[in-house]
Amino acid sequence: MVAAAFQQRSPFNLVVAGEAESWLPALDMIVGPRYLTIHKVAGDTQLLSVVESGLADAAVLDDAADWSVDLLHLLRMIRRLNQSLPVVIISSRSDRRWLEDALRLAVFSVVARPLELEELLRQIQRMMARIDQMMRHGGLGE
C-alpha cells in the first residue's frame, strides 16, 4: 500500500500554486494532515526555494499563477534542482509544441482547466504510487 511506504517519510509534501489552492480545505478533510502536507507558494522564487530545500515530494502548478517567467522555463529550473520531482501542470493550453516541450521536461502530467477535485485526488494518488514504486525499487534516494 502506498501509505505504508510513506510512514517513515510521511506526510507527503505537496507544493501547490494557483487553481489547486481552492481544493486545499477538501484535501485536508479527505486525505488529512497525517498523509498530506500542503505547501502553498506565492511565486517562482518561493517555489524554487522549497524544491531546493528538498522539502517537496511533488508539485501541482498552474500556468495561470503569478509566475515571473513562463511555466516551462520554471520547469527547466526545477529540473536543474531536482530531475525526478513529479510536477503536474494545470493549463488550458493544448498546442502540440507546448505539450511536447512539457513532456521533454519530464512533466508528470498536464491537466486541463478547470481542475476538478476528483482529478486532483487522482493525480496525487498517481504521484504517490510512482514515488512508492521508485522507493521500493531503489530508484529514489533519500
N, C-alpha and C positions, 0 to 999 in steps of 0.2 A: 504494500500500500504506500502511496506517495507520502502521506502524513508521517508514517513510521520513519522514513528516510530523513525527514526534516526535524525529528525530535531533538537531535543533537545540535541542529542549527536553527531550530525554529525560533521565532516565526520567520516565514518567508517575507523578505523585504522587497516590496514593490514600489517603484518610483512612478508617479503619475504627474501628468501635466495636461491641462485642457479639459476636454469633454468628459473624460473618465472621472474627474473630480466630482461630478454631480452624483455618481453612484457610490461614493465613499460611505455614507450612512448605511446603505443597503449592504455593502460588503462587510461592514463592521457587524451588522446583525446576522448575516448569513454565514460568513466564514469565521469572524471573530478575531480578536487580537491574539489569541493563543497561536493561531496558524498564519496570520497575515498582519504585517505592519506596513502601513502606507506612508510613503514619504512624498508629500506634495512639493514640487519645485516651481519656483517663480520665474525662472529664466534659464538660459543656457549655462551661465556661469555656475549657478547653484546645481544644476543637473550634472555638469562635468565634475564638480567637487564631490558630489555623492558617489558618482561612478568611480572616480579616482581613489576615494577612501576605501573602496571595496565593500561598502555597505549594501549596495544594490544587488539583488538576485535577479531582477528583471525590471523592465520598464514598459509603460504604456504611454506613448507620446502622441500628442495631437499636432498635426501640421498647421492648424489654425491658432495654436497658442502663441504667446508673445515671445517669439524667439528673435534674437538679433541677427541670426543667419538662417538660410534655408535649412529645413529639417534634414535633407540628405547630407548637406555639409556637416551638420551637427552629428549625424550618424557616423560620418567618417572620423570625426574627432573622438566619438565614443569608441569606435573600433581601434583607435590608436591606444586607448587606455585599457580596453577590455574586449578582446576579439570574440568571446563567446557569450557575452551578455544577451539574453533574449530581449529583443525590442519589438513591440507591437506598435505599429503606426496607425492612427486614426486619420483618415483622409477622405476627401470627396474626389480626389484625382483618379483618373482611370486611363491616362495616356500611357501607352506601351513603353515608351522610352523611360519615363519616370519610374514605372513599376520595375523595369529591368534594372535600372540603377539601384533601386532599393534592394532587389534580390542579390545583386552583386555585392552589396554591403552587408549581406547576411541578415537582413531583417527577418524576424521570426514570422511575422505576417502583417498584412495590410488589411485593415478593417474599414469597411465603408461607413461613412457618416449617414445617419445618426447612430451612435453607439448604443445598443440595447444592453440591458443588464445581463441577459442570458448569454449574449456574445462575449461580454467582458468576462463572465464567470468561466465560459468555455476556454477562452484564451489563457486565463490564469491557470486553469487546470492543466492545459496542454503544456504551458511553460514549466509548471511544477513537475509534471510527468517526464519531460525532457531532461530536466536537471537531475531528477531522481535516477533516471536511466544512466546518465553520464556519471553520477556518483557511484552507482553500483558497478560500473564497468571501468572505473578508474580514469575517466576522461575529464574530470573536473578537479582541479587542485584546490586545496583549502587556502 
